[in-house]
C-alpha cells in the first residue's frame, strides 16, 4: 500500500464516498438483512494487523463501496449510513474549542511532588467483545504495558480462530476487569507536577496527546501543548516531553485527552483521560489494594476525607458513521443488525467495548428457536458482558467520570432509582457518603442544583457524577444498576454496561460471580463479610441496621416474637422464587423453550439450600466450572439477606419472576398475613424496619397500569389535508380509564400520573399488546421508571444482569397466533365457570402451565376485581388456593401469571420522572409507549383546570399546594406535560418533491419496519432544509400541528399561527390567568435526536431551586432528559395577556408541527 493511500483519511475519503456508502443500507435490506453485507471481505488473519490499522480497513471498505455502488446506484443517496449522518447532522459535532483549549501555565516548582507517566501511542487491534468483533485502531498505553498489550492481541487472535464455542484463551474479560487494551486513564493530585513522556510507535504517522482544559507545556520550550503548536506533535518513532503544574486549587475531576494529529487516530481509539484527584490521594487497584498507575476503575484513598471508588466511562464510536467493524472471521459486520434492526452493531462503544443485543439474541435463537429482546441486558440468559462493569460494596462512596468520545452526542443514563447526581456538583449539597451506614429515607427535598439521572454528553465533554448516597443508592440496595446511551439505536447495538453492588466480600472461595476479587475501601475495611450457606445461618441473630432483628432457627417461626423467630426454611423460601421445574422438565433446553418464569429448580438438602444445576452449555460470555452441579445459595451472615448475585447464567432461559411477583424482594422479602401465613400482598410501609423501601406511615398511592395498542390520530383531517394516523399507536393507560381512553380520541395521549414527595407508590403492571410479525411473534413489554428509590431487581423494568424478569407477555393471548414461530403461548387461561367471593378454588380451561406455590392473577382484565392468589394444589383443571378469593369472578375471566408489581418511594422533589417500555424502545417509543410521573410537593392535590375536580391522570392540571416548587414559586400553580418526540414516520415531511422512500418500502433511518414511511406524506414548507429526502417526524404528546396543513388551508404565511383562521393547534394547550405561576414538565420520550424547546415572552431559571440562577427561555434536551421550566408568572415580565408561542428550535421539527401556544387571560373565564 502506498504512503499516499495510507494517509487518505475517512474525513476526506468518507466525504466523497459517503454518497456511495449510503447504499450500504438499501431499502430492500430492511426485510432481508443479509443483502447488504459486503462479500469477499475475509482477510488473512495470520498475524494482528496493528501495524496497518486504519488503512487495511479503509481498503476493505473501498472494495465494499464499489460493490454497493453497483447494487444500489439507482436508489438515491439517502439510503443508509450517510442518511443517518445527514438526517441527524445536529448530532455530528466537532470539539467545542472552549472545552478543549490548553492555556499558558507555569513550570513546576521545585517543591511540587512529581507524577511521571511514560506513554506510548501505538497501533492496535481492538477486540470489542468476547464474541471476537474487532477493528484495527490506535491506543495510548503505559510504555511498561506495551508488551502486555501485544500479548493480549495475540490471545484475542487465537480466540477468534478457535473452534471452541467459548473462544477459550481470549484476553477480553467479562466486565473489562483489568484488561490492558482499554482507553488510558491516568491520575494526578492537586498540587502535583505532572510529567508525560510520549513515545510515538504509530507507523508512519505523527501524533500528539492534548489534555483538554489543562496547562500542559512542551517541556523543551515551555510553550502550551496545543493542537496548533507544531512542537506538541511527535513524529513517528520519536519522543516528546510534556509538563503540567496542577495548581493546588485546580478543580477535582476528569480531563479528556486525545490525538489532534488526525481524525482517524481519535475516532479509532487514541483517547484517554487524566483525572485530577484531591491533594494527597493514593490510587489503589480495586483488585489488590496496591498502588496502581492506570485503569478506568480505581480506589481513591483520600488523605483528608472519605475514600471513594472511581469509574471513568468513555462514550465513543469506532470510526465515523460509515465505518464498519470485522467479525471473528474477518468479515465486515452488517450496517444493520438482522435481529434487532439497529444501526452499526458493535460500533457504539464504552471504553473500547461493545455488547450488541443482536449477537446475544442470535445465540438464543439458535438454541431455543426464538429471541427474547427483553433479555438483551440479562446475565441469567446470556452471562455477564464484556462491557464495563464497575463494582463496589454497599455504602461505598462513588464517583463516575464521564468522557465524551469522537463523533456524536450521547445520552448517558444510569438506572437505579436514587442513583442520582447534581447537574453542577460544585454548587450542590448532595452528600456521596449519606448512606454509608444504611438507608436514608428523608434526604433534603431540593438542592440548588437539579438532580439528574440522564446527561447528554458530546465529543470531549467531561462530566463528574458524584452519586448521591454512594453505592446502592439511598435505599441501600445490593443489585445491578445499568448505564447506557439512552438513544435506543445505541444501547441495543452494544453501548451499555452496569454497576454491580455487592453485600458480601468478593474474595477467592467466596465470590458470587465470574469477576476478579474486590477489596474494600481502606477506611471501610471490615464492614463487609464473606457469604455463607443457609445452614450456617441457623442459630444466628441478624440485624437490619439496628431497627429490626431476626432470630433464625432450625424449625420454629414466630412472627410476633421479639426478635422475630424464623425457621431457616421459611427464611429462605420467602427470599427465593417458588421451587419447581420450569416447563415441568429436567432438560435445560426444553426449560428454556418453555419460557416459564414462575419457578426455579432449587432444592433443599437438610438446612442447606442448593441452587438449580449449572448450565451444561459453553459460550463466549460464560463457561461453568462445574456443569450440571448445584452450587450452594449463599447469604450475608450479618443480615441474612441473599448474597448478590445468587442467580447463575443459563443460556437462552427466561429469568424467574421475583418472589411474590413483588416490587422490592431484596429490600422487603417478607409479606405475612395476620395469621402468620405468606401473603400475596406487598408489605406495609416500614413493616421491615429501616430497610423497608417505604418508611413507616408513608402515604400510599396505587396504580394498575396496562400497555395497549390502538390507532392514534396525531392530526385530524382538514378540508385540504388527510388525517395523520398511527395505525399501531401504543400507550400506557390506567386500567380504570382504559375504556374511556379507547372511546375518546382526546384521551389517547401518553399517560401522566402524579405523586407527592414521601408517597409510597404501588404499581401493578400488565400487558395487552400481543405477538405480531413486528416482534418476531415474541412480544414483551415492561415498565421502566427513572429516579425514585426502588429495588432494581424487580421494579426497574428491563432485566439487568442477574435481576428478575419484569417484562411481560400479553395476558390477552389465549390462542397462539403462530404456533410454529416465536415464543410459546404464555401462562394464560380462562375460568370455565362463575365463582363466588370466598371460594377457594376455580376451574379453568387449561392448568398445564401452572405450578403449586406460584402466584396467579385472577380477573386480569377486570379493572375493579383483579386479585392475586397463591396456588395450593392443582387437580386436573381445578386449581385450589391457600386463601379464599376476595371477589366473585365470571366465566371467561382471564387468569394469568403475566403480571408484576413495582414499588416506588418518592423521597425528594424529582419534578418530571420518565417511565417507558425498555424492550422494543427502537419501535414502541415512536408509537407512544412512554409516560411520565410528576413529583409534586408534599400534601399536594391535583385538579382539572375546567371543573376543579381532583384527577388521577392527565397532561394538564392545576396543582394545589402550600409548598415551594422553585426558588421563585411557592403555593399553587398550573402545570402542563410536554412529551417531546422524534423518529415518528407518520409526521415526517418531504424535502424533495417525490417520496422514493415510500416507493421502495423504506423505513426511517433510525426505525424498525413498523416505522415505514407512509405512502403519502406532506411536503415540508421549509424547502431549504438539508439532510435527506424527508424529515424524521416529531411531535408533542402524540400530537402535531404541521405548517404544511395550515398553508394548505390558507397560503398566507403571515396568518400561520392565527387561531381565528386555523383553529387552535392540537398540541398541548395551557391556559392561565395573568400572573399565574406555571410549571412546564418537558421530557424527550422518543427517541434519537437532540432537541431544544423554546417559549416566547417568558423566562425560567436554569436551576429550579437556585434563586440567582441564569434566566433563560430555551432548554436543550436529548432522549430521557427532562427539564422543569418554572415560569414565575404567566404574561412574563411585560405582564401582558395574550397567546404565546412555544416551539422546537429545530426548523424541521417546527415545520412538522412541534409547536403550540400558552394562552394568558386577563379576565375570568367560565371554563377556567
Helices and strands as residue ranges (DSSP letters): H 3-6, H 10-21, G 22-25, G 27-30, G 33-36, H 53-72, H 81-87, G 89-91, H 97-100, E 114-127, E 134-142, G 143-145, H 146-161, E 184-189, E 193-200, E 210-211, E 217-218, G 230-232, E 239-245, E 253-258, H 263-267, E 271-277, E 282-284, E 297-301, E 308-317, E 348-350, H 357-368, G 373-375, H 379-382, E 391-393, E 398-404, E 410-414, E 421-422, G 425-427, E 451-452, E 454-457, E 462-466, E 479-485, H 488-492, E 496-502, G 522-524, E 531-533, G 534-537, E 541-543, E 549-553, E 564-567, H 568-575, G 582-584, H 588-594, E 603-605, E 608-610, E 618-619, E 622-623, E 634-636, G 659-661, G 689-691, E 700-715, E 724-734, G 735-737, H 738-743, G 745-747, E 752-756, E 760-767, G 773-775, E 784-785, H 792-795, E 828-830, E 841-843, E 855-858, E 867-875, E 878-881, E 894-896, E 900-905, E 912-916, H 921-924, G 925-927, E 930-936, E 941-943, E 956-960, E 973-982, G 985-987, H 996-999, G 1009-1011, E 1034-1036, H 1043-1049, G 1053-1055, H 1059-1062, E 1070-1073, E 1078-1086, E 1091-1095, E 1100-1101, E 1111-1112, E 1114-1117, E 1122-1123, E 1126-1127, E 1138-1144, H 1147-1152, E 1155-1161
